[in-house]
Structures are given as structure tokens and as C-alpha cells.
Amino acid sequence: MNIQVEPATLGNWSTRAYHRRWLLDQTDALFDFFQYRAVNPKGGFYDMNDAGKPLDSVNPVRGIHSTARMVHCFSIGSLLGRPGANEIVDHGMTYLWNNHRDTKHGGYFWSLNNDGPVDSSKQGYGHAFVLLAASSAKTIGHPLADGMLADVTEILNTKFWEAKHGAIAEEFNRDWSLIDGGTYRGQNSNMHLTEALMAAFEATGDKAYLEKAESIADLVIRRSAGSVGWRVAEHFNADWVLDKNYRGNEMFRPSGTTPGHWLEWARLILQLWSLGEKRHGWMPEAAKGLFSQSMSLGWDSEKNGFFYTLDWEDVPAKRNKLWWPACEGAGAAHYLNEHVPSDFHEESYRKIWSVIGQAFIDRTNGGWHEELTENLAPAHTLFPGKGDIYHALQACLIPLFPATGSLTKVIAEAGGKI
């Protein structure tokens, strides 16, 4: 599949009525797929197979990030005026507060089933998404939001935050003892915390959240990624020294570099720049560099789509194509088009959406394929089905609103009007 992109001089897709209607149609289809299939009556949400049936309907494991992302996404649905969205938010918030929260030691369990914790560790990644869920739920007035926001903020400040580095530690056992000596530090958890800190700042007006987000971005992007040619380094030791030889979980901590995270950071950096009143002049240049490198090194110029990972020689390592880098690429291209417009950014935007439309959207069963082969055929080597609305939903909605903040902020400011 060799996608030809028309000249960008014809204007931006994001301003065209048809393209905006098409994005809204995809948004509705995603909401429909998850809203009426994912709710587990025993609490939390199901991960689903390709057909939209639970992968395990008897006693499934519920990961904290999946629960929190559903809260965030259906808070967005509520702000848009989607019937039934509030009930999904309430279902997820109740499960986070009553089940994921550790009332003995504090913090939130990584995963649960009907019998209790499956993995009782306390992960920075998971706590970042609890902060995002609480912040998003606050925008629609959920009664648990303020208490959860205060609770997870205290945990992040007292257990995870390392002021000497200006970022968070990665993980602890249930009782807050160190896992493997506490030597690992990762950018992925800090990246998602940056997203959540911005949402918390927007929801509360508390600048301490924004200052932490800026601190993380300075460490992970300006200093670290900037020192290796705008490639986002993923894995570090406890002193935040890059570990190029790290081998970890291929879903959450893949080895080498991950172009999808370069794209995600490109958008987040511009959002942070906007929220911070454009005080940090390095941020737009960093966003442009990250995006340019992702398209140059991470995009498969022959078969299209983003390779999952590269090695440190910039050679594709895991050549499969995942949905979330394409989603983040679309969002980043739109943000760049809004803040530092260029034909390259618009052409990239069109190219990415063309791949999504032709290969990732599942028009037979609904939802999006989460994994494709190098040749863009559906696959399941990392992801067994369809467990996540978050990346795809945001990709569809970001181009419909001003590129000035989290979707919860800009949708609320627009009164839900698209």
C-alpha cells in the first residue's frame, strides 16, 4: 500500500467540514464499541477480543491504567454531551476508589481480579493515570474526584517524586519497599505523569502541578532527548543515566527506542508550552525535532506506518505496527500544524490518517486493530484484542478543538461545541 498525499497547499484537513465530520463519526463508533461492551458488572472493565467479547468473562484481570483511561475518556464523553457517559465514569471511579486503592499502605494496586490484587505493586505509570482520571472526573463534578485527586497527589509527592532529579521513581512493592533495589527509572511513566499533571493543573489551577510537568519535560526532553538527537531515551538508572542495554517488558518497557513516544512528547511539549504561557523557548524546537525524527527514522517509507521500536543504530527492531503510535502521530501533527505550521506537518497528518483509515479501523467488528504486522495485516503478538479506547479517541478529537490544552479543558471551554 503506497499512499499518495495531495499537496498541502490545498489547506489543512482539520479545517474541512467533511474531515471533521469523519473524525466525529470515528469518535462515535469508538464510544459505541466500548460503552456497550466493556462494563464488567462485578467492577471495572473487560478487555475485549476482536469481536468485542470479553477475553475473560469469568474472572478477568483489571489493570489500573485501563480503568483510569475509561474514566478519562468517558469524562470527555460527558463534556461532549454523550448520554450514558456519566454512568461509565461513575463505574470506573467507584472501582478505582473501592478496589484499586490500598487502604492499608496507601497508593493504588497495579492489577486486580474478583478475588483482590493480582499484582499489588505500586507503579508510577498507574498512579499517573489515577491522577488523570481524578482530574478528568473533577471537570464533570464527580463526587469522588476531589478526594481521589488529593489522595493520589499526596502519594505522588511523598512516595514517588524525587526532587533532586525533578521526576518520579518507577515502582515499589505494596508496602513501599523497593523493587529490585529501586534502581530503574523510566521515561514512560514520567511522560504520562506529565500529561496528568497538566490535566490536574487545568482542573485545579494549582501551579505546583504545572511546575512538576515542566521539570519532567526539562529532564526527559531538553536534556536527555536533546543530547541524543531528539530520540526519546526510555530507560535509565537511579541517577538518570541512560541505559541503552536495558531489556524489559516489551509492552511497557521495550528495549531500544520507541518512535511513538517521540510523537507523544511532541504534542505534550506544545501543550505544556501553551499552558506555561510560552515561556520556554526550547519547547517548539524540541517538538519539531521529535516529530521530524519520528517521520524520518520511525516511519516505514515502503509499507507505511510506524515501526514499534528501533535499536540505537536507528534500525527497526520490532517491525510490527501498533495503533497507538499512529494515534499519537496524528495528534502531534495537528498540534505542530497549529503552532508551527508547515507543509511537512500537514502532509504527515494526512499520511498518518490515511494509514489509520485503511488499516487500523476495523469496519467488520468495530473498534480499531491494536496491532498490525509489518505488512499492515491484523496481528496479536503483543495485544490479544481491543482493550483500549484512550489513544484512538484522543486522536479523533484533538483536531476538532483548539490545540491549547487537555481535551477536558478545551471541550469545556468550547461548551462541548465542535
C-alpha positions in Angstrom: 0.0 0.0 0.0 1.7 3.2 -1.2 -0.3 6.2 0.0 -0.1 9.3 -2.2 -0.8 12.5 -0.4 -2.2 15.5 -2.2 -0.3 18.8 -1.9 -0.8 20.5 1.4 -1.2 23.9 -0.3 -4.9 23.0 -0.6 -5.2 23.8 3.1 -5.5 21.7 6.3 -7.7 18.7 6.6 -8.6 19.7 10.1 -10.5 22.8 8.8 -12.6 20.8 6.3 -16.2 20.1 7.2 -16.0 16.6 5.7 -12.9 15.6 7.6 -14.2 17.0 10.8 -17.5 15.0 10.3 -15.4 11.9 9.5 -13.4 12.3 12.7 -16.6 12.7 14.7 -18.1 9.6 13.1 -15.0 7.6 14.2 -15.4 9.1 17.7 -19.0 7.9 17.9 -18.0 4.5 16.7 -15.3 4.2 19.4 -17.7 5.3 22.1 -20.3 2.8 20.9 -17.9 -0.1 20.8 -16.6 0.4 24.4 -19.6 1.9 26.2 -21.9 -1.1 25.5 -19.4 -3.9 25.7 -16.6 -3.1 28.2 -18.5 -2.7 31.5 -17.9 -5.6 33.9 -20.9 -5.8 36.3 -18.5 -7.0 39.0 -16.4 -3.9 38.8 -14.0 -2.3 36.3 -13.9 -3.1 32.6 -13.3 -6.1 30.4 -10.5 -6.3 27.9 -12.2 -7.5 24.7 -11.3 -9.7 21.7 -11.6 -8.6 18.1 -15.3 -9.2 18.0 -16.0 -7.1 21.1 -16.5 -10.1 23.5 -14.7 -10.3 26.9 -11.3 -12.1 26.6 -12.1 -13.5 30.1 -15.7 -13.1 31.2 -15.3 -15.2 34.4 -12.6 -13.6 36.5 -10.6 -11.1 34.3 -7.6 -9.1 35.5 -8.2 -5.4 35.5 -5.2 -3.2 35.1 -5.3 0.2 36.8 -4.4 2.1 33.6 -7.3 0.6 31.7 -9.8 1.5 34.4 -8.4 5.0 34.7 -8.4 5.6 30.9 -12.0 4.7 30.7 -12.8 7.2 33.3 -10.8 9.9 31.5 -12.4 9.1 28.1 -16.0 9.0 29.3 -15.4 12.2 31.2 -14.7 13.6 27.8 -17.9 11.9 26.5 -19.8 13.6 29.3 -18.4 17.0 28.4 -19.4 16.4 24.8 -23.0 15.5 25.9 -22.9 11.8 25.3 -25.8 10.0 27.0 -24.7 7.3 29.5 -21.1 8.6 29.8 -21.6 9.7 33.4 -22.5 6.2 34.4 -19.3 4.8 32.9 -17.3 7.4 34.8 -19.0 6.5 38.0 -18.5 2.8 37.4 -14.7 3.3 36.9 -14.3 5.9 39.7 -16.0 3.5 42.2 -13.7 0.7 41.2 -10.6 2.8 41.5 -11.6 4.1 44.9 -13.0 0.9 46.4 -10.8 -1.7 44.8 -7.6 -0.4 43.4 -6.9 1.9 46.4 -4.8 0.2 49.1 -6.5 1.3 52.3 -3.7 -0.3 54.4 -0.5 1.0 52.9 -1.8 3.8 50.6 -1.5 4.1 46.9 -3.1 2.1 44.2 -2.7 -1.6 43.1 -1.4 -2.3 39.6 -4.0 -5.0 38.8 -6.9 -6.9 40.4 -9.4 -9.7 39.7 -12.6 -10.6 41.5 -10.5 -12.0 44.4 -8.4 -9.0 45.0 -4.9 -7.8 44.0 -3.1 -9.8 41.3 -0.1 -7.5 41.2 -0.1 -5.4 44.3 2.9 -3.3 43.3 2.7 0.5 43.2 3.7 1.7 39.8 4.4 5.3 38.8 2.7 4.6 35.4 -0.5 3.5 37.1 -0.6 6.4 39.6 -0.1 8.9 36.7 -3.4 7.5 35.2 -5.2 7.7 38.5 -4.2 11.4 38.6 -5.5 11.8 35.1 -8.8 10.0 35.9 -9.4 12.1 39.0 -8.6 15.3 37.2 -10.9 14.5 34.3 -13.7 13.3 36.6 -13.4 16.6 38.5 -14.3 18.5 35.3 -17.7 16.9 35.3 -18.2 17.2 39.1 -17.9 13.5 40.1 -18.3 13.2 43.9 -15.2 11.1 44.3 -12.9 13.3 42.2 -11.7 15.7 44.8 -10.9 13.1 47.4 -9.1 10.9 44.8 -7.2 13.9 43.5 -5.9 14.8 46.9 -5.1 11.2 47.8 -3.1 10.4 44.7 -1.4 13.8 44.7 -0.1 13.1 48.2 1.1 9.7 47.2 2.9 11.1 44.2 4.5 13.8 46.3 5.6 11.7 49.2 6.4 8.3 47.7 7.3 8.8 44.0 8.6 12.4 43.5 12.4 12.8 43.6 13.2 16.5 43.9 16.9 16.0 43.2 16.0 14.8 39.7 12.7 16.6 39.1 10.9 13.4 38.1 9.3 10.3 39.7 10.7 7.0 40.7 9.3 4.0 39.0 7.9 1.3 41.3 7.5 -0.1 44.8 6.2 -3.2 46.5 2.8 -3.0 48.2 4.4 -1.9 51.5 6.6 0.8 49.6 9.8 -1.3 49.9 12.0 -1.1 46.8 11.6 -3.5 43.8 15.0 -4.8 42.7 16.8 -2.2 44.7 14.9 0.6 43.2 17.5 1.2 40.5 15.2 1.6 37.4 13.9 4.9 36.2 11.8 5.2 33.1 10.6 8.0 30.9 7.2 6.3 30.0 5.7 6.7 33.5 7.1 10.3 33.6 5.7 11.1 30.2 2.2 10.0 31.2 2.5 11.8 34.5 3.3 15.0 32.5 0.0 14.6 30.7 -1.8 14.0 34.0 -0.1 16.9 35.8 -1.3 19.3 33.0 -4.8 18.0 33.4 -4.6 18.4 37.2 -3.3 22.0 36.8 -6.2 22.8 34.4 -8.8 21.2 36.8 -7.5 23.0 39.9 -5.4 26.0 38.9 -2.6 24.8 41.3 0.7 25.7 39.6 2.6 23.1 41.5 1.3 20.6 39.0 2.4 22.6 36.1 5.9 23.2 37.6 6.3 19.4 38.0 5.3 18.8 34.4 7.9 21.4 33.3 10.5 19.8 35.4 9.9 16.3 33.9 9.9 17.7 30.4 13.2 19.5 31.0 14.9 16.3 32.2 13.4 13.8 29.7 13.3 16.0 26.6 15.5 19.1 26.8 18.4 17.4 28.5 18.1 13.7 27.7 16.4 13.5 24.3 18.2 16.7 23.2 21.5 15.0 23.9 20.8 12.1 21.6 19.5 13.8 18.5 15.8 14.2 19.6 15.4 10.4 20.2 13.5 9.9 23.4 15.6 7.6 25.6 13.4 5.2 27.5 15.5 3.6 30.3 17.8 4.9 33.0 19.4 4.0 36.2 18.6 5.6 39.6 20.8 8.6 38.7 19.0 9.1 35.4 22.0 7.9 33.4 20.8 6.3 30.1 20.9 2.5 29.9 21.0 1.6 26.3 21.3 -2.1 27.1 18.1 -2.4 29.2 15.8 -5.3 28.4 12.3 -5.2 30.0 8.6 -5.7 29.4 8.0 -5.4 25.6 4.6 -3.7 26.1 5.5 -1.1 28.7 9.3 -1.0 28.6 10.5 -2.2 25.2 14.3 -2.1 24.5 15.9 0.4 22.2 13.8 3.5 21.3 10.1 3.9 20.6 9.2 6.4 17.9 5.6 6.5 19.2 6.9 8.2 22.3 8.7 10.8 20.3 5.4 11.7 18.7 3.5 11.7 22.0 6.1 14.0 23.6 5.9 16.3 20.5 2.3 17.0 21.3 2.7 17.1 25.1 5.6 19.6 24.8 3.5 22.0 22.7 0.6 21.7 25.1 2.9 22.4 28.0 4.4 25.3 26.2 0.9 26.7 25.7 -0.2 26.2 29.3 3.0 27.7 30.5 2.3 31.0 28.6 5.0 30.1 26.1 7.8 30.9 28.5 10.1 28.1 27.5 11.5 28.9 24.0 13.2 25.5 23.6 9.8 23.6 23.5 8.6 24.3 19.9 12.1 23.4 18.5 12.1 20.3 20.6 8.6 19.3 19.3 9.7 19.9 15.7 12.8 17.9 16.2 11.0 15.0 17.8 8.4 14.8 15.1 10.9 15.2 12.3 13.0 12.3 13.7 9.9 10.1 14.1 8.9 10.6 10.5 12.4 10.2 9.2 13.5 7.2 11.3 10.3 5.6 12.6 8.1 5.7 9.5 8.1 2.8 7.1 8.6 4.6 3.8 7.9 1.4 1.9 4.9 -0.1 3.6 3.7 2.8 5.7 3.0 3.0 9.4 5.4 3.5 12.3 7.8 0.7 13.4 7.2 -0.2 17.0 10.9 0.1 18.1 14.3 1.0 16.7 17.7 0.0 18.0 20.3 2.6 18.9 21.7 2.5 15.4 18.2 3.6 14.2 17.5 0.3 12.6 13.9 -1.0 13.0 14.0 -3.7 15.7 10.3 -4.6 16.2 8.8 -4.0 12.8 5.2 -4.6 13.8 2.8 -1.5 13.6 0.8 -0.6 16.6 -2.3 1.7 16.7 -1.1 4.0 19.4 2.0 5.5 17.6 -0.3 6.3 14.7 -2.8 7.9 17.0 0.0 9.9 18.7 1.4 10.9 15.3 -2.0 12.3 14.2 -2.3 14.3 17.4 1.3 15.6 17.2 1.0 16.6 13.5 -2.2 18.6 14.3 -0.5 20.4 17.3 2.5 21.2 15.1 0.2 22.5 12.3 -1.4 24.8 14.8 1.7 26.1 16.5 4.5 25.8 13.9 2.6 25.2 10.6 4.4 23.7 7.6 3.6 21.6 4.5 5.6 18.8 6.1 3.4 18.7 9.2 0.2 18.7 7.1 1.4 16.1 4.7 2.4 13.9 7.6 -1.0 14.4 9.2 -2.7 13.2 6.0 -0.4 10.3 5.6 -0.9 9.1 9.1 -4.7 9.3 8.9 -4.7 7.5 5.6 -3.0 4.5 7.2 -5.3 4.6 10.2 -8.4 4.7 7.9 -7.2 1.9 5.6 -5.5 -0.4 8.0 -6.3 0.2 11.7 -10.1 0.8 11.8 -12.0 -2.5 12.0 -15.1 -2.0 9.9 -16.2 -5.6 10.4 -16.3 -5.8 14.1 -15.9 -2.2 15.3 -13.1 -0.6 17.2 -9.6 -0.4 16.0 -7.0 -3.1 15.5 -4.3 -2.6 18.1 -1.6 -4.4 16.3 -0.7 -5.0 12.7 2.2 -6.9 11.0 4.9 -5.1 9.1 2.7 -5.5 6.1 -0.3 -4.0 7.9 -2.3 -7.2 8.5 -4.0 -7.7 11.9 -1.8 -9.5 14.4 -1.8 -10.4 18.1 1.8 -10.8 19.3 1.6 -8.1 22.0 -2.0 -7.2 22.2 -4.6 -10.0 22.3 -7.6 -7.9 21.4 -9.2 -4.5 21.9 -8.6 -3.2 25.4 -8.2 0.5 25.0 -10.2 3.5 23.8 -7.8 6.1 25.0 -5.3 6.7 22.2 -7.8 6.4 19.3 -10.4 8.6 21.0 -8.0 11.4 21.6 -6.6 11.1 18.1 -10.1 11.7 16.7 -11.0 14.6 19.0 -7.7 16.6 19.2 -8.0 18.0 15.7 -11.6 19.2 16.4 -10.6 21.6 19.2 -8.0 24.3 19.9 -4.5 23.0 20.4 -4.1 24.8 23.8 -4.7 22.2 26.5 -6.1 18.8 27.5 -9.3 17.7 25.8 -11.2 18.1 29.0 -10.1 21.8 29.2 -10.7 22.7 25.5 -14.0 20.9 25.3 -15.3 22.6 28.4 -14.1 26.0 27.2 -16.0 25.3 23.9 -19.1 24.3 25.8 -18.9 20.9 24.0 -19.4 22.5 20.6 -17.4 21.0 17.8 
